[in-house]
Amino acid sequence: MIERLRRRVASLCDFLIAHETQVVDGLVDLLIDAVHEIGMKAERKAAKALARNVERINGKDRLLAGIAQVAVDEPAARFVL
């Protein structure tokens, strides 16, 4: 009876050791995928923010150039923003 129990426990240990590697590999793959997805989202978000800032800067340049032109053309003019 005890010998049979020992064999069953040994068999169970063999099973768990063999599948431990598969479980760890699966978890590592999930972690790698999650980190990759987080990185891709951050990259897309940064690219969108950069595009918005470039648009804002381009518009600001035109506005400032117009203000500078008026300031040169009419030095006594008052600017109200």
For each residue, the residues with C-beta under 8 A, 3 or more apart:
1: 4 5
2: 5 6
3: 6 7
4: 1 7 8
5: 1 2 8 9
6: 2 3 9 10
7: 3 4 10 11
8: 4 5 11 12
9: 5 6 12 13
10: 6 7 13 14
11: 7 8 14 15
12: 8 9 15 16
13: 9 10 16 17
14: 10 11 17 18
15: 11 12 18 19
16: 12 13 19 20
17: 13 14 20 21
18: 14 15 21 22
19: 15 16 22 23
20: 16 17 23 24
21: 17 18 24 25
22: 18 19 25 26
23: 19 20 26 27
24: 20 21 27 28
25: 21 22 28 29
26: 22 23 29 30
27: 23 24 30 31
28: 24 25 31 32
29: 25 26 32 33
30: 26 27 33 34
31: 27 28 34 35
32: 28 29 35 36
33: 29 30 36 37
34: 30 31 37 38
35: 31 32 38 39
36: 32 33 39 40
37: 33 34 40 41
38: 34 35 41 42
39: 35 36 42 43
40: 36 37 43 44
41: 37 38 44 45
42: 38 39 45 46
43: 39 40 46 47
44: 40 41 47 48
45: 41 42 48 49
46: 42 43 49 50
47: 43 44 50 51
48: 44 45 51 52
49: 45 46 52 53
50: 46 47 53 54
51: 47 48 54 55
52: 48 49 55 56
53: 49 50 56 57
54: 50 51 57 58
55: 51 52 58 59
56: 52 53 59 60
57: 53 54 60 61
58: 54 55 61 62
59: 55 56 62 63
60: 56 57 63 64
61: 57 58 64 65
62: 58 59 65 66
63: 59 60 66 67
64: 60 61 67 68
65: 61 62 68 69
66: 62 63 69 70
67: 63 64 70 71 79
68: 64 65 71 72
69: 65 66 72 73
70: 66 67 73 74 77 79
71: 67 68 74 75 77 79
72: 68 69 75
73: 69 70
74: 70 71 77
75: 71 72
76:
77: 70 71 74
78:
79: 67 70 71
80:
81:
